[in-house]
């Protein structure tokens, strides 16, 4: 048997205290050396992990984003009126644990088979975080005004990559139509909505619904027809990779989330990911849209560019943007802060836009 060096026991270490000083120094130096080598190897492993995978940074971002989203959802709770029913965690895709949705509708419906104009909302989270529960209170507030609202859960990156959320959203829409009466869904009066990454996913789905060659390019056959999709609610979205400021203060963050979602560090030149940039596929058949972003939102240029593109092709829009000197500065996702006058104004404008779109059935 070869000789193997065994680690000294605590008793042996204690006995070492009685060794001559020169021997103790030698042992101390040996242990210090191994500690330094271990720390250097750990540091190298962490560095390489950050260089060759988006996972380390993505998981750190996810932790912070989810924590903030929970806090925002909690603050919205006091604004939720009574009288809203919920049907939660409905599985819309077999054998997919991420594919569940929540439905909210007014409690005081005249009959059990009443269907209402329906808002299908895709939550945000930079494509790498978020949960449908984070927007549930906001959807309850919208539902209290005479709508059925739906929060769609979907798979996030980097564990799941583009176009997985689009595939799931498409199947969620099919499920809602199949279960329309039970869930108080009016399939003939649908709105797609979202915030941040969810706004991009919703806008991309609307573009596929209204631009068949684009749907073919993405590889998805929409389950919704253009005449069913009446309007869009798009909050603080990011719609075009060419507008990403990768060299600015948010550059590292943007590179991480795009690498995570696309599945490649070279997302700007990856042919498969070119279809992400929805502005290139907008047509005049795109539904009327409400678009907003705060004046301190790094993604505000995306919303402004989307509004410009829609106007150029003749799509009716309603926008809520703010001058650069507006105070307070309105950060990303400002619309969820109903303790803020500007958040309340965004909600009022959303409801007014919907009111002009539908003949609301009062509960």
C-alpha positions as CSV (number, residue, x, y, z in Angstrom):
1,X,0.0,0.0,0.0
2,X,1.4,3.5,-0.9
3,X,1.9,5.9,2.0
4,X,-0.8,8.5,2.2
5,X,-0.4,11.7,4.1
6,X,-3.2,12.1,6.6
7,X,-4.6,15.4,7.8
8,X,-3.4,16.2,11.4
9,X,-6.0,15.7,14.0
10,X,-6.9,18.4,16.6
11,X,-4.9,16.5,19.2
12,X,-1.9,16.4,16.8
13,X,-2.3,20.1,16.2
14,X,-2.3,20.8,19.9
15,X,0.8,18.7,20.3
16,X,2.4,20.8,17.6
17,X,2.3,23.7,19.9
18,X,5.0,22.0,21.9
19,X,7.2,21.7,18.8
20,X,10.2,24.0,18.5
21,X,9.4,27.5,17.2
22,X,11.0,26.8,13.8
23,X,8.9,23.8,13.3
24,X,5.7,25.7,14.2
25,X,6.6,28.4,11.7
26,X,7.1,25.7,9.0
27,X,3.7,24.2,9.8
28,X,2.0,27.6,9.8
29,X,3.6,28.5,6.5
30,X,2.5,25.2,5.0
31,X,-1.2,25.7,6.0
32,X,-1.2,29.3,4.9
33,X,0.2,28.3,1.6
34,X,-2.5,25.7,1.0
35,X,-5.2,28.2,2.1
36,X,-3.9,30.8,-0.4
37,X,-3.8,28.3,-3.2
38,X,-7.3,27.1,-2.3
39,X,-8.6,30.7,-2.4
40,X,-6.9,31.4,-5.7
41,X,-8.4,28.3,-7.3
42,X,-11.8,29.2,-6.0
43,X,-11.4,32.7,-7.4
44,X,-10.3,31.3,-10.7
45,X,-13.3,29.0,-10.9
46,X,-15.7,31.9,-10.1
47,X,-14.0,34.1,-12.8
48,X,-14.2,31.4,-15.4
49,X,-17.8,30.7,-14.4
50,X,-18.7,34.4,-15.1
51,X,-16.7,34.4,-18.4
52,X,-18.1,31.2,-20.0
53,X,-21.7,31.1,-18.6
54,X,-24.4,33.6,-17.9
55,X,-25.6,31.5,-15.0
56,X,-23.7,33.2,-12.1
57,X,-24.7,36.8,-13.0
58,X,-28.2,35.7,-14.0
59,X,-28.9,34.0,-10.7
60,X,-27.6,37.0,-8.8
61,X,-29.9,39.3,-10.9
62,X,-32.8,36.9,-10.4
63,X,-32.4,37.1,-6.6
64,X,-32.5,40.8,-6.5
65,X,-35.3,41.2,-9.1
66,X,-37.6,38.7,-7.4
67,X,-37.0,40.3,-4.0
68,X,-38.0,43.7,-5.4
69,X,-41.0,42.2,-7.2
70,X,-42.4,40.7,-4.1
71,X,-42.1,44.0,-2.3
72,X,-44.0,45.8,-5.1
73,X,-46.7,43.1,-5.1
74,X,-47.1,43.5,-1.3
75,X,-47.5,47.3,-1.6
76,X,-50.2,46.8,-4.2
77,X,-52.3,44.6,-1.9
78,X,-53.9,47.5,-0.1
79,X,-55.2,48.9,-3.4
80,X,-57.0,45.6,-4.3
81,X,-60.8,46.1,-3.9
82,X,-63.1,43.4,-2.5
83,X,-65.3,41.3,-4.8
84,X,-62.7,39.7,-7.2
85,X,-62.7,36.0,-7.6
86,X,-59.6,34.0,-8.4
87,X,-58.9,30.6,-10.1
88,X,-55.2,30.0,-9.7
89,X,-52.5,27.6,-10.9
90,X,-54.4,26.3,-13.9
91,X,-52.1,24.0,-15.9
92,X,-52.3,24.9,-19.6
93,X,-49.6,22.7,-21.0
94,X,-49.2,19.0,-20.2
95,X,-46.0,17.9,-18.5
96,X,-44.7,21.5,-18.1
97,X,-44.4,22.6,-14.4
98,X,-43.9,26.2,-15.4
99,X,-47.0,26.4,-17.6
100,X,-49.7,27.5,-15.2
101,X,-51.9,30.5,-15.2
102,X,-54.1,32.5,-12.8
103,X,-57.5,34.0,-13.7
104,X,-59.3,36.9,-12.0
105,X,-62.9,38.2,-12.6
106,X,-65.6,40.2,-10.8
107,X,-67.4,38.2,-8.2
108,X,-70.8,39.8,-8.9
109,X,-71.5,38.3,-12.3
110,X,-75.2,38.1,-13.3
111,X,-74.9,34.4,-14.4
112,X,-72.2,31.7,-14.2
113,X,-71.8,31.6,-17.9
114,X,-71.0,35.3,-18.4
115,X,-67.8,36.0,-20.4
116,X,-65.9,39.2,-20.3
117,X,-63.3,41.1,-22.3
118,X,-60.1,39.4,-21.3
119,X,-56.6,40.8,-20.6
120,X,-53.8,38.2,-20.9
121,X,-50.8,39.6,-19.0
122,X,-47.2,38.4,-19.3
123,X,-45.1,39.2,-16.3
124,X,-41.7,40.9,-16.5
125,X,-38.3,40.0,-15.0
126,X,-35.7,40.5,-17.7
127,X,-36.5,37.1,-19.2
128,X,-34.5,35.5,-16.3
129,X,-36.8,36.1,-13.3
130,X,-40.3,36.9,-12.2
131,X,-43.5,35.0,-11.5
132,X,-47.2,35.4,-12.3
133,X,-47.9,35.9,-8.6
134,X,-45.9,39.2,-8.8
135,X,-48.6,40.8,-11.0
136,X,-51.6,39.1,-9.4
137,X,-52.7,42.1,-7.3
138,X,-52.5,44.5,-10.3
139,X,-54.6,42.0,-12.3
140,X,-57.2,41.9,-9.5
141,X,-57.4,45.7,-9.7
142,X,-58.0,45.6,-13.4
143,X,-60.5,42.8,-13.1
144,X,-62.6,44.8,-10.6
145,X,-63.4,47.2,-13.5
146,X,-65.3,44.6,-15.4
147,X,-62.7,42.4,-17.1
148,X,-61.4,38.9,-16.8
149,X,-57.6,39.1,-16.4
150,X,-55.1,36.3,-16.8
151,X,-51.5,36.1,-15.4
152,X,-49.5,33.7,-17.5
153,X,-46.6,31.8,-16.0
154,X,-43.7,30.7,-18.2
155,X,-40.2,29.3,-18.2
156,X,-37.3,31.7,-17.6
157,X,-33.7,31.8,-18.8
158,X,-31.0,30.7,-18.7
159,X,-32.6,27.3,-17.9
160,X,-35.0,27.8,-20.7
161,X,-34.3,29.9,-23.8
162,X,-35.9,31.8,-26.7
163,X,-38.5,31.1,-28.0
164,X,-39.8,28.9,-25.1
165,X,-42.0,31.7,-23.5
166,X,-43.6,32.4,-26.8
167,X,-44.5,28.7,-27.3
168,X,-46.0,28.6,-23.8
169,X,-47.9,31.9,-24.3
170,X,-49.4,30.5,-27.5
171,X,-50.5,27.4,-25.8
172,X,-51.9,29.4,-22.9
173,X,-54.1,31.3,-25.3
174,X,-55.3,28.1,-26.9
175,X,-56.2,26.8,-23.4
176,X,-58.1,29.9,-22.5
177,X,-60.2,29.6,-25.6
178,X,-60.9,25.9,-24.8
179,X,-61.9,26.8,-21.3
180,X,-63.6,30.1,-22.2
181,X,-67.0,29.6,-20.5
182,X,-65.6,28.1,-17.2
183,X,-63.0,30.9,-16.9
184,X,-65.3,33.8,-18.1
185,X,-63.1,34.4,-21.1
186,X,-64.5,36.1,-24.2
187,X,-62.3,34.8,-27.0
188,X,-63.6,37.4,-29.4
189,X,-62.4,40.3,-27.2
190,X,-58.8,39.6,-26.2
191,X,-56.1,42.0,-25.0
192,X,-52.4,41.0,-24.8
193,X,-50.5,42.9,-22.1
194,X,-47.2,42.8,-20.3
195,X,-44.5,44.6,-18.4
196,X,-40.8,44.8,-19.1
197,X,-39.8,41.4,-20.6
198,X,-43.4,40.4,-20.6
199,X,-44.3,43.4,-22.8
200,X,-41.7,42.3,-25.3
201,X,-43.1,38.7,-25.3
202,X,-46.7,40.0,-25.7
203,X,-45.7,42.4,-28.5
204,X,-43.9,39.6,-30.3
205,X,-47.0,37.4,-30.0
206,X,-49.2,40.2,-31.4
207,X,-46.8,40.7,-34.3
208,X,-46.9,36.9,-35.1
209,X,-50.7,36.9,-34.9
210,X,-50.9,39.8,-37.4
211,X,-47.9,39.0,-39.6
212,X,-48.0,35.4,-40.8
213,X,-44.5,35.3,-42.5
214,X,-43.1,36.5,-39.1
215,X,-44.8,33.6,-37.3
216,X,-43.3,31.2,-39.9
217,X,-39.9,32.7,-39.3
218,X,-40.2,32.2,-35.5
219,X,-41.6,28.7,-36.0
220,X,-44.9,29.2,-34.2
221,X,-48.5,28.8,-35.5
222,X,-50.6,31.4,-33.5
223,X,-53.7,30.0,-31.8
224,X,-55.3,33.5,-31.9
225,X,-56.7,35.2,-35.0
226,X,-56.2,38.9,-35.8
227,X,-59.9,39.7,-35.4
228,X,-59.8,38.3,-31.8
229,X,-56.9,40.5,-30.7
230,X,-58.4,43.9,-30.0
231,X,-55.7,45.8,-28.1
232,X,-52.3,45.8,-26.4
233,X,-51.1,47.1,-23.0
234,X,-47.3,47.5,-23.2
235,X,-45.5,48.8,-20.1
236,X,-41.7,49.5,-20.0
237,X,-40.8,46.9,-22.6
238,X,-37.6,46.3,-24.5
239,X,-38.3,45.5,-28.2
240,X,-35.1,45.7,-30.3
241,X,-31.6,44.6,-29.6
242,X,-30.2,47.4,-31.8
243,X,-31.4,49.9,-29.2
244,X,-29.6,48.2,-26.3
245,X,-26.9,50.4,-24.9
246,X,-24.4,47.7,-24.2
247,X,-21.6,50.1,-23.3
248,X,-23.6,52.1,-20.8
249,X,-24.0,51.7,-17.0
250,X,-26.4,48.8,-17.6
251,X,-24.3,47.2,-20.3
252,X,-23.1,44.2,-18.2
253,X,-26.7,43.6,-17.0
254,X,-28.1,43.7,-20.6
255,X,-25.4,41.4,-21.9
256,X,-26.2,38.9,-19.2
257,X,-29.9,38.8,-19.7
258,X,-29.6,38.7,-23.5
259,X,-27.0,35.9,-23.3
260,X,-29.2,34.0,-20.9
261,X,-32.4,34.4,-23.1
262,X,-30.8,33.9,-26.5
263,X,-28.5,31.0,-25.4
264,X,-25.4,32.6,-27.0
265,X,-22.9,35.2,-26.0
266,X,-23.0,36.5,-29.6
267,X,-26.7,37.3,-29.5
268,X,-26.4,40.4,-31.7
269,X,-25.3,38.3,-34.7
270,X,-27.1,35.0,-34.0
271,X,-29.5,34.5,-36.9
272,X,-32.0,32.5,-34.8
273,X,-32.3,35.4,-32.4
274,X,-32.8,38.1,-35.0
275,X,-36.6,37.6,-34.8
276,X,-36.5,38.8,-31.2
277,X,-36.4,42.5,-32.4
278,X,-40.2,42.9,-32.9
279,X,-39.9,46.4,-34.4
280,X,-38.7,44.9,-37.6
281,X,-41.9,43.0,-38.0
282,X,-44.6,45.5,-37.2
283,X,-47.4,45.9,-39.8
284,X,-50.6,48.0,-40.1
285,X,-52.5,45.0,-38.8
286,X,-50.9,45.2,-35.3
287,X,-53.7,46.0,-32.8
288,X,-54.2,49.4,-31.2
289,X,-51.8,49.8,-28.3
290,X,-51.3,51.7,-25.0
291,X,-47.6,52.3,-24.4
292,X,-45.9,53.8,-21.4
293,X,-42.4,54.1,-19.8
294,X,-40.9,56.3,-17.1
295,X,-38.5,59.1,-17.8
296,X,-35.7,57.4,-15.8
297,X,-36.3,53.9,-17.4
298,X,-33.2,52.7,-19.3
299,X,-35.6,50.9,-21.7
300,X,-37.7,54.1,-22.4
301,X,-36.2,54.5,-25.9
302,X,-37.6,51.1,-26.8
303,X,-41.2,52.2,-26.0
304,X,-40.7,55.5,-27.8
305,X,-39.4,53.7,-30.9
306,X,-42.3,51.2,-30.8
307,X,-44.8,54.1,-30.6
308,X,-43.0,55.8,-33.6
309,X,-43.1,52.6,-35.6
310,X,-46.8,51.9,-35.0
311,X,-47.7,55.5,-35.9
312,X,-45.7,55.3,-39.1
313,X,-47.7,52.2,-40.2
314,X,-51.1,53.7,-39.1
315,X,-51.8,51.8,-36.0
316,X,-53.8,53.8,-33.4
317,X,-51.9,54.2,-30.2
318,X,-52.2,56.0,-26.8
319,X,-48.9,56.8,-25.1
320,X,-47.9,58.0,-21.6
321,X,-44.4,59.4,-21.6
322,X,-42.8,62.0,-19.5
323,X,-40.4,64.9,-20.1
324,X,-36.8,64.4,-18.9
325,X,-37.2,67.0,-16.1
326,X,-40.4,65.4,-14.7
327,X,-40.2,64.8,-11.0
328,X,-40.2,62.5,-9.3
329,X,-38.0,60.5,-11.7
330,X,-40.0,57.5,-12.8
331,X,-37.9,54.3,-12.9
332,X,-38.5,51.0,-14.7
333,X,-42.0,49.5,-13.9
334,X,-43.2,52.8,-12.3
335,X,-46.8,51.9,-13.3
336,X,-47.0,49.3,-10.5
337,X,-46.5,52.0,-7.8
338,X,-50.0,53.0,-7.0
339,X,-48.8,55.0,-4.0
340,X,-47.4,57.4,-6.6
341,X,-49.6,59.9,-8.4
342,X,-48.0,58.9,-11.7
343,X,-48.7,55.2,-11.1
344,X,-52.3,56.1,-10.5
345,X,-52.4,58.2,-13.7
346,X,-51.0,55.2,-15.7
347,X,-53.8,53.0,-14.3
348,X,-56.4,55.6,-15.1
349,X,-55.1,55.9,-18.7
350,X,-55.0,52.1,-19.1
351,X,-58.7,51.9,-18.0
352,X,-59.7,54.8,-20.3
353,X,-57.9,53.1,-23.2
354,X,-59.7,49.8,-22.5
355,X,-63.0,51.7,-22.1
356,X,-62.7,53.0,-25.7
357,X,-61.8,49.6,-26.9
358,X,-64.7,47.6,-25.4
359,X,-68.3,48.0,-24.5
360,X,-67.7,47.0,-20.9
361,X,-70.1,44.5,-19.3
362,X,-70.7,45.9,-15.8
363,X,-70.7,43.2,-13.1
